[in-house]
Amino acid sequence: MPLVILSGFQAVKEGLIENSEIFSGRPVTPFYQAVAQEKGIVFSNGHTWKQQRKFGIVTMRKLGMGKKGVQSQIEEEACQLVETYAHAKGQPLDPSLPILNSVCNVICALVFGHRYSVDDEQFLKLMSSIECSVTFGGTFFHLLYEAVPWLMKHIKWPYKKAFAAVDVVLSHARKETEAHRMQLAEHDPRDFIDYYLLQMEKSKNDPTSTYDEPNLFQCISDLFVAGTDTTSATLQWGLLLMVTHPDIQEKVQKEIEDAFGSSQSIGYQDRKKVPFTFAVIHEIQRFKCILLAGNPRETVQDVTVLGSFIPKGTVIVPDVHSVVYDPKIWETPRKFNPNHFLDKDGKFVDREELLLFGAGARECPGKEMAKMELFTFFTSLLRAFTFKLPEGVTEVNSEPAKGLTMTPQHYKLCAIPRLSES
């Protein structure tokens, strides 16, 4: 298959934004064809993709505006995360699993209408399966399957665990759907599954409808896999950067304290009150870009980008690192510098060059929810704790672990309750 890499902001912008519809295809490789069968949102194309994506975006907006919408669920999980860290009483802890639990529970509340206890057997199984699905991508056996699928179909042992992990998520979605169907309230949908079941019923006589159970189950899988690992990894990098940049951590804490005191709750709607903190969150995303490359696209017709002809059916890979580390765009691209997102008066500046959620027709549908999570979790943790390295540890490994997402190596830190600092 022909492949073109878009390198530099102008190439990425002209391709993904200015020619958004032409670059809206998704190449479906042999492994992901076997896993997703072109269902759901991430790995579908054409009419199926357009219908499923539109439904996903509209439904997430509805859930966000409900009485117990997404923001309140995120705030609840942030409180649970603070409590979990507080139980360590300032002793060294690995922050990754509690973060993963909390982020995953936000998706559970959105999709299933309820959260799980962190020691619930089903929840632990679901978490393990999501992690397995994410870490398999980019491995030797994944790439081997893509290269020689006809052979790998006969050598099943390297893929048993990966396919079993996918089955766990899909079977859990199936089980939850059956439970929802038994108590479906037509005028009071509670979550993503309720809305989808109502849409299936509404569209049952429409021959063009793609609303069916296989698409529902794959949409749920897409939400979990895409919405858990990325947000979790970004928060882990954020805490690590606060440990290694105590001056910035202190400045964030002072700004939060000045804006909200010690009792007022903080929601995403309050982000304008803490421009430096908001800039720090964006700089974490830029400086520790968790994407190895942007999600691949495929051209659905011939197109010319920056004078270069690209034929229909070409795989397109946006090189996000060429954008987020470009010295022509960023003052200190290889240094952690929140001023990249502040103007001379200290006000937050949104930069179009930060393309970590994609852009154009294939932009991540969960972008707003991810932003809400990052802001709420980060401010809650920095308000409650000062993060430091364990005694005797003088440096940390800042190199990412290998994989499709650039997650931190496992590390430990101390979450010192701020009330006890004095």
C-alpha positions in Angstrom: 0.0 0.0 0.0 1.3 3.5 -0.8 2.0 5.6 2.3 2.7 9.3 2.8 3.9 10.9 6.0 2.7 14.5 6.6 5.6 16.3 8.4 5.4 19.8 9.7 2.4 21.8 10.8 1.6 23.2 7.3 1.5 19.7 5.7 -0.6 18.3 8.6 -3.0 21.3 8.6 -3.5 21.3 4.8 -4.1 17.5 4.9 -6.2 16.9 7.9 -8.1 20.2 8.3 -8.3 21.9 4.9 -8.9 18.6 3.0 -10.7 17.0 6.0 -13.2 14.9 4.1 -10.7 13.6 1.5 -8.5 12.4 4.4 -11.4 10.9 6.3 -10.8 7.3 5.4 -9.3 4.8 7.8 -6.9 2.1 6.5 -8.1 -1.2 8.0 -5.1 -3.6 8.4 -5.5 -7.4 8.7 -5.2 -7.5 12.5 -7.7 -4.7 13.1 -10.0 -6.2 10.5 -10.1 -9.4 12.5 -10.5 -7.5 15.8 -13.1 -4.8 14.9 -14.5 -6.0 11.5 -15.0 -2.4 10.4 -17.6 -1.8 13.1 -17.9 1.1 15.7 -16.2 4.4 15.3 -12.4 4.0 15.2 -12.0 1.3 12.5 -15.1 1.9 10.4 -15.5 3.8 7.1 -18.1 5.3 4.9 -21.8 5.4 5.9 -21.2 3.2 9.0 -18.5 5.5 10.3 -20.5 8.7 9.7 -23.6 7.4 11.4 -21.8 5.9 14.4 -19.5 8.9 14.9 -22.4 11.4 14.7 -24.4 9.4 17.3 -21.4 9.1 19.6 -20.8 12.9 19.6 -24.5 13.8 20.0 -24.9 11.3 22.9 -21.8 12.4 24.7 -23.1 16.0 24.6 -26.4 14.9 26.0 -24.8 12.9 28.8 -22.6 15.9 29.6 -25.6 18.1 30.1 -27.6 15.7 32.3 -28.4 16.2 36.0 -25.5 13.8 36.8 -23.5 14.5 33.8 -19.9 13.7 32.8 -18.4 16.5 34.9 -20.0 15.4 38.2 -18.8 11.8 37.5 -15.3 13.1 36.9 -15.3 15.1 40.1 -16.5 12.0 42.0 -13.6 9.9 40.6 -11.2 12.7 41.4 -12.3 12.6 45.0 -11.8 8.8 45.0 -8.3 9.2 43.6 -7.4 11.8 46.2 -8.6 9.4 48.9 -6.6 6.5 47.5 -3.4 8.6 47.5 -4.1 9.9 51.0 -4.2 6.3 52.3 -0.5 6.0 51.5 0.2 8.7 54.1 3.1 10.2 52.3 4.9 6.9 51.7 6.2 6.0 48.2 3.5 4.7 45.8 3.1 3.9 42.2 0.6 6.4 40.9 -0.3 4.6 37.6 -2.9 2.0 38.7 -5.1 4.4 40.8 -5.1 6.8 37.9 -6.0 4.1 35.5 -8.8 2.9 37.8 -10.3 6.4 38.1 -10.2 7.2 34.3 -11.7 3.8 33.5 -14.5 4.3 36.0 -15.4 7.6 34.2 -16.0 5.6 31.0 -17.9 3.0 33.0 -20.3 5.7 34.4 -20.7 7.2 30.9 -21.4 3.9 29.1 -22.9 1.6 31.8 -24.4 4.3 34.1 -22.5 3.2 37.2 -19.0 3.0 38.5 -17.3 -0.1 40.0 -15.4 -0.7 43.2 -11.7 -1.0 42.5 -11.6 -4.5 43.8 -14.7 -5.7 41.9 -13.7 -8.9 40.0 -15.5 -7.8 36.7 -13.9 -4.4 36.8 -10.4 -5.8 37.4 -10.9 -8.2 34.5 -12.1 -5.4 32.3 -9.1 -3.2 33.2 -6.7 -6.0 32.5 -8.2 -6.7 29.1 -8.1 -3.0 28.1 -4.4 -2.8 29.1 -3.6 -6.0 27.2 -5.4 -4.6 24.1 -3.4 -1.4 24.2 0.0 -2.9 24.9 -0.3 -5.5 22.2 -0.3 -2.8 19.5 3.1 -2.2 18.0 4.6 -5.4 19.3 6.6 -7.8 17.2 3.7 -10.3 16.9 1.2 -7.5 16.0 3.4 -6.4 13.2 4.0 -10.0 12.0 0.3 -10.5 11.8 0.0 -7.3 9.6 2.8 -8.5 7.4 1.7 -12.2 6.8 -1.9 -12.6 8.0 -2.4 -15.7 5.9 0.3 -17.4 7.9 -0.6 -16.0 11.3 -4.2 -17.3 11.1 -2.7 -20.8 11.3 -0.3 -19.9 14.2 -2.8 -18.8 16.8 -0.8 -19.0 20.1 0.8 -15.5 20.0 -2.6 -13.9 19.5 -4.7 -15.9 22.0 -4.2 -13.3 24.8 -4.9 -10.3 22.6 -8.1 -11.8 21.0 -9.2 -13.0 24.4 -8.8 -9.5 25.8 -11.0 -8.1 23.0 -13.6 -10.8 23.7 -13.7 -9.9 27.4 -14.6 -6.2 26.6 -17.2 -7.2 24.0 -18.8 -9.9 26.2 -19.0 -7.4 29.1 -20.6 -4.9 26.7 -23.1 -7.7 25.7 -23.9 -8.5 29.3 -24.5 -4.8 30.3 -26.7 -4.3 27.2 -28.9 -7.2 28.1 -29.3 -5.8 31.6 -30.2 -2.4 30.2 -32.7 -3.9 27.8 -34.6 -5.4 30.7 -35.1 -2.0 32.4 -35.0 0.5 29.6 -36.8 3.7 30.3 -37.8 5.3 27.0 -38.2 8.9 28.4 -35.3 8.7 30.9 -32.1 7.3 29.2 -29.3 7.1 31.7 -26.2 6.3 29.7 -24.7 5.5 26.3 -26.2 2.1 26.1 -29.7 3.4 26.9 -29.5 6.0 24.1 -28.2 3.4 21.7 -30.9 0.9 22.4 -33.5 3.6 21.9 -31.9 4.6 18.6 -31.9 1.0 17.5 -35.7 0.8 18.1 -36.3 4.1 16.4 -34.3 3.0 13.3 -35.5 -0.6 13.0 -37.5 0.1 9.8 -34.8 2.2 8.2 -32.9 0.1 5.6 -29.9 2.5 5.8 -29.5 2.2 9.5 -26.3 0.8 10.9 -27.6 0.8 14.5 -27.2 -2.8 15.7 -25.6 -4.8 18.5 -22.2 -5.5 16.8 -21.8 -1.7 16.2 -22.9 -0.9 19.8 -20.4 -3.4 21.3 -17.5 -2.1 19.1 -18.4 1.5 20.0 -18.2 0.6 23.7 -14.8 -1.1 23.1 -13.6 2.0 21.2 -14.6 4.3 24.0 -12.8 2.2 26.6 -9.5 1.6 24.7 -9.2 5.1 23.3 -10.5 6.9 26.4 -8.5 5.2 29.1 -4.9 4.7 28.1 -4.3 8.2 26.6 -5.7 10.2 29.5 -4.1 8.0 32.1 -0.7 8.2 30.5 -0.9 12.1 30.3 -1.8 12.3 34.0 1.1 10.0 34.9 3.5 12.3 32.9 2.0 15.3 34.6 2.8 14.1 38.1 6.3 13.1 37.1 6.9 16.6 35.6 5.6 18.2 38.9 8.2 16.1 40.8 11.0 17.2 38.5 9.8 20.8 38.4 9.0 21.7 42.0 8.9 25.5 41.2 6.2 25.0 38.6 4.3 22.7 41.0 4.4 25.4 43.7 3.2 28.0 41.3 0.2 25.9 40.3 -0.7 25.2 43.9 -0.5 28.9 44.8 -2.7 29.8 41.8 -5.3 27.2 42.7 -5.3 28.4 46.3 -5.7 32.1 45.4 -8.5 31.3 43.0 -10.5 28.8 45.0 -9.3 28.8 48.7 -9.5 25.4 50.4 -13.2 24.6 50.2 -14.7 25.7 46.9 -15.0 22.8 44.4 -13.3 23.1 41.0 -14.9 22.2 37.7 -13.8 22.5 34.1 -16.0 25.6 33.8 -13.5 27.3 36.2 -10.4 26.9 33.9 -10.3 30.6 33.1 -9.6 31.4 36.7 -6.3 29.5 36.6 -4.6 30.3 33.3 -1.1 29.2 34.5 -2.4 25.8 35.6 -4.3 25.3 32.3 -1.2 26.2 30.4 0.8 23.6 32.5 -1.7 20.9 31.5 -1.4 21.8 27.8 2.4 21.9 28.1 2.4 18.4 29.6 0.5 17.2 26.6 3.0 18.9 24.2 6.2 18.1 26.0 5.4 14.5 26.7 3.5 13.7 23.5 2.0 10.3 24.2 1.5 9.5 20.5 4.2 7.7 18.5 2.4 9.1 15.4 -1.0 10.4 14.6 -3.7 7.8 13.8 -3.4 6.8 10.2 -5.9 8.0 7.6 -6.6 7.0 4.0 -7.4 9.3 1.1 -10.9 8.7 -0.3 -10.1 10.5 -3.6 -7.1 12.1 -5.4 -5.7 15.2 -3.8 -2.7 17.6 -3.9 -1.0 18.7 -0.7 1.7 21.4 -0.7 2.1 20.8 -4.4 2.5 17.0 -4.1 0.0 14.7 -5.7 -1.5 12.0 -3.5 -3.7 9.4 -5.2 -6.9 7.9 -3.8 -6.3 5.0 -1.4 -3.0 6.3 0.0 -2.3 5.7 3.7 -1.6 9.0 5.5 0.4 9.2 8.7 0.6 12.6 10.4 4.0 13.1 12.1 2.8 14.8 15.3 6.3 15.0 16.7 7.4 17.2 13.8 4.8 19.7 15.0 5.0 19.6 18.8 8.8 19.8 18.8 9.2 22.3 15.9 11.7 25.1 16.9 9.9 27.4 14.4 6.7 27.1 16.4 7.8 26.7 20.0 10.3 28.9 21.8 12.0 26.0 23.7 10.6 22.8 22.1 12.8 20.4 24.1 12.2 22.0 27.5 9.1 21.9 29.7 7.8 25.5 29.4 4.2 26.4 30.3 4.9 29.9 28.8 4.3 28.3 25.4 0.6 28.6 26.2 0.6 32.1 27.9 0.6 35.6 26.4 2.7 38.5 27.8 -0.1 39.3 30.2 -0.2 35.7 31.6 -3.5 34.8 29.9 -4.0 31.3 28.4 -3.5 31.0 24.7 -5.0 28.0 22.8 -2.5 26.9 20.2 -3.8 25.2 17.0 -0.5 23.4 16.6 -1.3 21.1 19.5 -3.0 18.4 17.4 -2.9 15.5 19.9 -6.6 14.8 19.5 -6.4 14.7 15.7 -8.1 17.2 13.5 -10.8 17.5 10.9 -13.4 14.8 10.2 -11.6 12.1 12.3 -10.9 14.3 15.3 -11.3 12.4 18.6 -15.0 12.5 19.6 -14.0 12.3 23.2 -11.8 15.4 23.1 -13.9 17.6 25.4 -14.4 14.8 27.9 -10.6 14.1 28.0 -9.9 17.8 28.6 -12.4 17.9 31.5 -10.7 14.8 33.0 -7.2 16.2 32.7 -8.2 19.5 34.3 -10.3 18.1 37.1 -7.9 15.3 38.1 -4.8 17.4 37.9 -6.2 20.4 39.9 -7.7 18.0 42.5 -4.4 16.2 43.0 -2.2 19.4 43.1 -4.6 21.0 45.5 -4.5 18.1 47.9 -0.8 17.0 47.7 2.7 18.1 47.0 4.5 15.4 45.0 8.1 14.5 45.7 10.6 11.8 45.0 11.0 9.1 47.6 13.8 9.7 50.1 17.2 8.7 48.6 15.9 8.9 44.9 17.6 11.7 43.1 16.6 11.2 39.5 13.8 9.5 37.4 13.7 7.7 34.1 12.0 10.2 31.7 12.3 7.8 28.7 8.9 6.4 27.6 8.0 2.8 27.6 7.9 1.2 24.2 4.5 0.9 22.5 1.9 2.7 20.4 1.4 5.2 23.2 4.4 6.8 24.9 3.6 6.0 28.6 6.1 6.6 31.4 8.3 3.8 32.8 6.9 2.7 36.2 8.0 5.0 38.9 7.2 5.8 42.6 6.5 9.1 44.2 5.4 10.5 47.6 2.0 12.3 47.8 2.5 14.6 50.8 -0.8 15.9 52.1 -0.5 19.7 51.9 -2.3 20.3 55.2 0.5 18.5 57.0 3.4 20.2 55.2 4.0 22.7 57.9 
